[in-house]
Amino acid sequence: MEEIVGALQVKLGVVPKFNSPEALEIAADILKYAESLGVEAFIDWRVKDAMTWSKRFAVAKDHVDVIVIVGGDGTVLGTLQLLGDSITPLITVRYGKRGFLCDVPPFEYKVMIERLVQGKYRVHEYMRLKAVVNGKPLPYALNEYAIVTNGEARSKVGRLHVMKNGEEVFSIVGDGLIVASPVGSTAYSLAAGGPVVDPLMEAIIVTPLAPATLCSRPVVLPSSSTVEITVRSDSPPLELMADGQYKHPLKPGDKVRIWKSPKPAMFLRFFEADFYVKLFSRCM
């Protein structure tokens, strides 16, 4: 096999979808092929009972140069929350029910590894969001923060007051609110009637969930904005979710502040389909 210059300089971590035998099998193939090219490859320690591989790493604790995720969007979002402030580049191999964030087909893993060590890829930095509740920081969100009714209050309407940089935007009476990034504009926000925003732009999208009034409509704000949300005193308890991975209870009087995160998410892209073709292909 022809030697690929630079391969020895790469430390590769692999994070597979834990409950998928197919994803675990692809992860094993990636590890073996990467090592055959001189790449030092590590498996996520959390799959120690499902895979036999001597080199293991912990996300955000042990250094690797790049992380390959084998799974769907949930695996990607969960890994990003573990990474926190670390801007470790991600490679996404699609193997899950939803893989909008994933660009590498599972049968192309060899091509992906070869292009990685040759430096033949594009780097995309995606804006993330940061939030605090009553001053307490929450995990970053790549897609969105969603404030929703929950539990016994699910049959009741939430009541929220929304401001931007100290100026009133609107009050909401309804099922809640979504504050999304451009990447997240095609996720929960889109399903709630929000606009599609190109993922390489920087903006903050505020989308009401089933509002009871015509005055509460989706708005797109500059990325320099700080969105301030107050749970009104006449609202039932609510719940804030970060990318569907993290939950935080909210009670009347709580204040949520959301703004652009100082740390973007970095993705290495190898098999880029046109964003709009990928988004609207199912409509054709």
C-alpha positions as CSV (number, residue, x, y, z in Angstrom):
1,M,0.0,0.0,0.0
2,E,1.3,3.4,-0.9
3,E,2.4,5.5,2.0
4,I,0.4,8.6,2.7
5,V,2.5,11.5,4.0
6,G,1.2,13.0,7.2
7,A,-0.8,10.0,8.4
8,L,1.4,9.6,11.5
9,Q,0.5,13.1,12.7
10,V,-3.2,12.4,13.2
11,K,-4.8,11.1,16.4
12,L,-8.3,9.9,15.6
13,G,-11.1,9.3,18.1
14,V,-14.2,7.4,17.1
15,V,-17.6,7.8,18.8
16,P,-20.3,5.4,17.5
17,K,-24.0,5.2,18.2
18,F,-24.0,2.9,21.2
19,N,-27.2,0.9,20.6
20,S,-26.6,0.3,16.9
21,P,-24.7,-3.0,16.0
22,E,-24.3,-1.6,12.5
23,A,-22.7,1.6,13.7
24,L,-20.4,-0.3,16.0
25,E,-19.3,-2.5,13.1
26,I,-18.6,0.5,10.9
27,A,-16.6,2.1,13.8
28,A,-14.5,-1.1,14.0
29,D,-13.8,-0.9,10.3
30,I,-12.8,2.7,10.6
31,L,-10.4,2.0,13.4
32,K,-8.7,-0.8,11.5
33,Y,-8.4,1.0,8.3
34,A,-7.1,4.2,10.0
35,E,-4.4,2.2,11.8
36,S,-3.4,0.5,8.5
37,L,-2.6,4.0,7.1
38,G,-0.5,4.9,10.2
39,V,-3.2,6.9,12.0
40,E,-3.4,6.4,15.7
41,A,-7.0,5.5,16.3
42,F,-9.0,5.4,19.6
43,I,-12.5,4.3,20.5
44,D,-14.9,6.0,22.9
45,W,-14.4,4.3,26.3
46,R,-18.1,4.1,26.8
47,V,-18.4,1.2,24.3
48,K,-15.9,-0.9,26.2
49,D,-18.4,-3.7,26.7
50,A,-19.5,-3.8,23.1
51,M,-16.2,-3.5,21.3
52,T,-12.7,-4.9,21.7
53,W,-10.1,-2.3,20.9
54,S,-7.0,-1.6,23.1
55,K,-6.9,2.2,22.5
56,R,-9.6,4.2,24.2
57,F,-10.3,7.9,24.9
58,A,-12.8,10.0,26.8
59,V,-14.5,12.9,24.9
60,A,-13.2,16.3,26.0
61,K,-10.8,14.7,28.5
62,D,-8.3,12.9,26.3
63,H,-6.7,14.7,23.4
64,V,-7.4,13.7,19.9
65,D,-7.0,15.7,16.7
66,V,-10.3,14.9,15.2
67,I,-13.4,12.9,16.2
68,V,-15.3,10.6,13.8
69,I,-19.0,10.2,14.8
70,V,-20.8,7.2,13.5
71,G,-24.5,7.7,14.0
72,G,-27.2,10.2,13.5
73,D,-27.9,13.8,14.5
74,G,-28.5,12.8,18.2
75,T,-25.1,11.2,18.5
76,V,-23.5,14.4,17.0
77,L,-25.4,16.7,19.3
78,G,-24.6,14.6,22.4
79,T,-20.9,14.6,21.5
80,L,-20.9,18.4,21.0
81,Q,-22.4,18.9,24.5
82,L,-19.7,16.7,26.0
83,L,-17.0,18.7,24.2
84,G,-18.2,22.0,25.7
85,D,-15.6,24.7,25.0
86,S,-13.3,22.3,23.1
87,I,-13.4,23.0,19.3
88,T,-12.3,19.5,18.3
89,P,-13.1,19.0,14.6
90,L,-15.9,16.5,13.9
91,I,-16.3,14.1,11.0
92,T,-19.8,12.7,10.7
93,V,-20.5,9.3,9.2
94,R,-24.2,8.9,8.6
95,Y,-25.8,5.9,10.4
96,G,-29.0,6.8,12.2
97,K,-32.7,7.7,11.7
98,R,-31.8,11.3,11.2
99,G,-28.6,12.4,9.7
100,F,-29.0,15.9,8.4
101,L,-25.7,16.9,10.1
102,C,-23.9,13.9,8.7
103,D,-22.2,14.0,5.3
104,V,-20.2,10.8,4.9
105,P,-22.0,7.7,3.6
106,P,-21.0,4.6,5.7
107,F,-19.7,2.8,2.6
108,E,-17.3,5.7,1.9
109,Y,-15.3,5.5,5.2
110,K,-12.1,4.5,3.4
111,V,-12.2,7.5,1.1
112,M,-12.9,9.7,4.0
113,I,-9.9,8.5,6.0
114,E,-7.6,8.8,2.9
115,R,-8.8,12.4,2.3
116,L,-8.4,13.2,5.9
117,V,-4.7,12.3,6.0
118,Q,-4.2,14.0,2.7
119,G,-5.8,17.2,3.9
120,K,-8.5,17.0,1.2
121,Y,-11.6,18.4,3.0
122,R,-13.4,21.6,3.8
123,V,-13.7,23.1,7.2
124,H,-17.1,24.5,8.2
125,E,-17.6,26.5,11.4
126,Y,-21.2,26.6,12.6
127,M,-22.5,29.1,15.1
128,R,-23.7,27.7,18.4
129,L,-25.8,29.3,21.2
130,K,-25.1,29.9,24.8
131,A,-27.7,30.3,27.6
132,V,-27.9,31.1,31.3
133,V,-30.8,30.6,33.6
134,N,-30.8,33.0,36.5
135,G,-27.1,33.4,35.8
136,K,-26.4,29.6,35.7
137,P,-24.7,28.6,32.5
138,L,-26.2,25.7,30.4
139,P,-24.5,23.5,27.8
140,Y,-24.1,25.1,24.4
141,A,-26.7,24.3,21.7
142,L,-25.9,23.8,18.1
143,N,-29.6,23.5,17.0
144,E,-31.7,25.2,19.6
145,Y,-32.9,26.0,23.1
146,A,-36.6,25.1,23.4
147,I,-38.8,26.3,26.3
148,V,-41.8,24.0,26.5
149,T,-44.7,22.9,28.8
150,N,-44.1,19.6,30.5
151,G,-45.6,17.1,33.0
152,E,-48.8,18.1,34.6
153,A,-48.6,21.5,33.0
154,R,-48.6,20.1,29.4
155,S,-52.3,20.7,29.1
156,K,-51.8,24.4,30.1
157,V,-50.3,27.3,28.0
158,G,-47.0,28.8,28.8
159,R,-46.7,32.5,29.2
160,L,-43.4,34.2,28.3
161,H,-42.1,37.7,27.8
162,V,-39.3,38.1,25.2
163,M,-36.9,40.9,24.8
164,K,-33.9,41.7,22.6
165,N,-31.0,43.7,24.1
166,G,-33.4,45.1,26.7
167,E,-36.1,46.0,24.1
168,E,-39.5,44.3,24.0
169,V,-40.1,41.9,21.1
170,F,-43.4,40.2,22.2
171,S,-45.2,38.2,24.8
172,I,-46.2,34.6,24.1
173,V,-49.2,32.7,25.3
174,G,-48.8,29.2,23.9
175,D,-46.9,25.9,24.0
176,G,-43.5,27.7,24.4
177,L,-40.7,29.1,22.4
178,I,-37.7,28.0,20.3
179,V,-34.5,30.0,20.0
180,A,-32.4,28.5,17.2
181,S,-29.2,28.9,15.3
182,P,-29.0,28.9,11.5
183,V,-28.1,25.1,11.6
184,G,-31.1,24.6,13.9
185,S,-33.4,26.5,11.7
186,T,-34.1,23.3,9.7
187,A,-34.8,21.2,12.9
188,Y,-37.5,21.9,15.6
189,S,-37.9,25.5,14.6
190,L,-38.8,24.5,11.0
191,A,-41.4,22.0,12.2
192,A,-42.9,24.9,14.3
193,G,-43.2,27.1,11.2
194,G,-39.9,29.0,11.5
195,P,-37.9,30.2,8.5
196,V,-35.0,28.3,6.8
197,V,-31.7,30.1,7.3
198,D,-28.5,29.1,5.5
199,P,-26.3,27.3,8.0
200,L,-23.2,29.3,7.1
201,M,-24.9,32.6,8.1
202,E,-24.9,34.0,11.6
203,A,-28.3,34.8,13.1
204,I,-30.7,34.0,15.9
205,I,-34.1,32.7,15.1
206,V,-37.0,33.1,17.6
207,T,-40.0,30.9,16.9
208,P,-43.1,30.7,19.1
209,L,-44.6,27.3,19.6
210,A,-48.4,27.2,18.8
211,P,-49.0,30.8,19.9
212,A,-52.6,31.7,20.9
213,T,-52.3,35.2,19.4
214,L,-51.5,36.5,15.8
215,C,-49.0,38.9,17.2
216,S,-46.4,36.3,18.1
217,R,-44.6,35.4,14.8
218,P,-41.1,34.0,14.1
219,V,-38.4,36.6,13.9
220,V,-34.8,36.6,12.8
221,L,-32.4,38.6,14.9
222,P,-28.7,39.7,14.4
223,S,-26.2,37.3,15.9
224,S,-25.0,40.1,18.1
225,S,-28.4,40.1,19.9
226,T,-29.0,38.8,23.4
227,V,-32.5,37.3,23.7
228,E,-33.9,37.6,27.2
229,I,-36.9,35.4,28.1
230,T,-38.9,35.8,31.4
231,V,-41.3,33.1,32.6
232,R,-44.3,35.3,33.6
233,S,-45.8,35.0,37.0
234,D,-49.1,33.7,35.6
235,S,-47.3,30.9,33.7
236,P,-47.2,27.2,34.8
237,P,-43.8,25.6,35.4
238,L,-41.9,25.0,32.1
239,E,-38.8,23.2,30.9
240,L,-35.8,24.4,28.9
241,M,-34.1,21.8,26.6
242,A,-30.7,22.2,24.9
243,D,-30.7,20.3,21.6
244,G,-33.0,17.8,23.1
245,Q,-30.1,16.4,25.1
246,Y,-30.2,18.5,28.3
247,K,-33.2,19.6,30.4
248,H,-33.6,22.3,32.9
249,P,-36.8,23.2,34.9
250,L,-38.2,26.7,34.8
251,K,-40.6,28.3,37.2
252,P,-42.5,31.6,37.2
253,G,-40.1,34.5,37.5
254,D,-37.1,32.6,36.0
255,K,-35.0,34.5,33.4
256,V,-33.2,32.9,30.5
257,R,-30.6,34.8,28.5
258,I,-29.4,33.4,25.1
259,W,-26.7,34.7,22.8
260,K,-24.1,33.6,20.3
261,S,-21.6,31.2,21.8
262,P,-18.0,32.3,21.7
263,K,-17.1,28.7,20.6
264,P,-18.4,27.5,17.2
265,A,-18.8,23.9,16.2
266,M,-16.2,22.7,13.6
267,F,-17.0,20.1,11.0
268,L,-14.7,18.6,8.4
269,R,-16.7,18.0,5.2
270,F,-15.8,15.4,2.5
271,F,-19.0,14.6,0.6
272,E,-20.9,17.9,0.5
273,A,-24.3,17.9,-1.2
274,D,-25.9,21.2,-1.9
275,F,-27.6,22.4,1.3
276,Y,-30.9,23.2,-0.5
277,V,-30.9,20.1,-2.6
278,K,-30.5,18.0,0.6
279,L,-33.1,20.0,2.5
280,F,-35.8,20.0,-0.2
281,S,-35.1,16.7,-1.9
282,R,-38.0,14.9,-0.2
283,C,-40.4,17.6,-1.6
284,M,-39.6,16.7,-5.2
